[in-house]
């Protein structure tokens, strides 16, 4: 799944509900409530909420952040390499990478659940 397709999907607000659900599910699996106000209007709102939550989580229990990265299959090396080239804060970047990874999972699930792609 290329980054351009993910960015296009974000710009079009596609799969917003599914991505929010996936985030809720994966955060809950590490014992954190992803309790965002619904309806979520756009990915900017999702990024903002995730950034605040990741920042709080990183300050209180950094091991849970690592557990989340492992659970959603986001390699620490990817985070470290992106930190080298990003102007975002650590929490903002991490939230962006997490949301994009979750969106990627939703897109792949949608693609493979379509009988035409079998």
C-alpha positions in Angstrom: 0.0 0.0 0.0 1.7 3.2 -1.1 1.7 6.4 0.9 0.2 8.4 -2.0 -3.0 6.2 -1.9 -3.2 6.6 1.9 -2.8 10.4 1.6 -5.5 10.6 -1.1 -7.8 8.5 1.1 -7.2 10.9 3.9 -7.9 14.0 1.8 -11.2 12.4 0.6 -12.2 11.4 4.2 -12.7 7.8 3.0 -13.0 5.0 5.5 -13.1 7.5 8.4 -15.7 5.6 10.4 -13.9 2.3 9.9 -10.5 3.8 10.8 -12.0 5.3 14.0 -13.4 1.9 14.9 -10.1 0.2 14.2 -8.3 2.7 16.4 -10.8 2.2 19.2 -10.4 -1.6 19.0 -6.5 -1.5 19.0 -6.3 1.1 21.8 -8.8 -0.9 23.9 -6.6 -4.0 23.4 -3.8 -2.2 25.3 -6.2 -1.1 28.0 -6.7 2.5 26.7 -10.1 4.0 25.9 -10.0 5.8 22.5 -13.1 7.8 23.5 -13.4 10.3 20.6 -16.5 12.5 20.2 -18.6 11.2 17.4 -19.3 11.8 14.6 -15.7 12.3 13.6 -15.7 15.0 11.0 -12.3 14.4 9.3 -8.9 12.9 9.7 -7.6 16.2 11.1 -9.9 15.6 14.1 -8.7 12.0 14.3 -5.0 13.0 14.2 -5.6 15.7 16.8 -7.3 13.4 19.3 -4.8 10.6 18.7 -1.9 13.0 19.2 -3.3 14.2 22.6 -3.9 10.6 23.7 -0.5 9.4 22.5 1.2 12.3 24.3 -0.6 11.5 27.6 0.0 7.8 27.2 3.7 8.4 26.4 4.1 10.5 29.6 2.3 8.1 31.9 3.1 4.6 30.5 5.6 4.6 27.5 5.5 0.7 27.5 1.9 0.8 26.4 2.9 3.0 23.4 5.5 0.3 22.4 2.8 -2.4 23.0 0.5 -0.5 20.6 3.2 -0.1 18.0 3.8 -3.9 18.2 0.1 -4.7 18.1 -0.6 -2.6 15.0 2.6 -3.7 13.3 4.3 -0.3 13.2 8.1 -0.9 13.5 10.0 1.3 15.9 12.6 1.7 13.1 9.9 3.4 10.9 9.1 5.8 13.7 12.8 6.6 14.3 13.5 7.2 10.6 10.4 9.4 10.2 11.5 11.4 13.3 14.7 12.3 11.4 12.8 14.0 8.6 9.7 15.3 10.3 9.0 18.8 11.8 6.2 17.3 13.9 6.5 16.7 17.6 7.1 13.1 18.7 3.4 12.7 19.7 2.1 14.3 16.6 4.3 12.1 14.4 3.5 9.0 16.3 -0.3 9.7 16.1 0.0 10.4 12.4 1.8 7.1 11.8 -0.6 5.2 14.0 -3.7 6.6 12.2 -2.1 6.0 8.8 -1.3 2.4 9.7 -4.8 1.8 10.9 -6.2 3.3 7.7 -3.9 1.0 5.7 -5.3 -2.0 7.6 -8.8 -0.9 6.9 -8.1 -0.4 3.1 -6.4 -3.8 2.9 -9.3 -5.5 4.8 -11.8 -3.8 2.4 -9.8 -4.8 -0.6 -9.5 -8.4 0.3 -13.1 -8.8 1.5 -14.4 -7.7 -1.9 -15.1 -10.9 -4.0 -13.9 -9.2 -7.2 -10.3 -9.1 -5.7 -10.2 -12.8 -4.9 
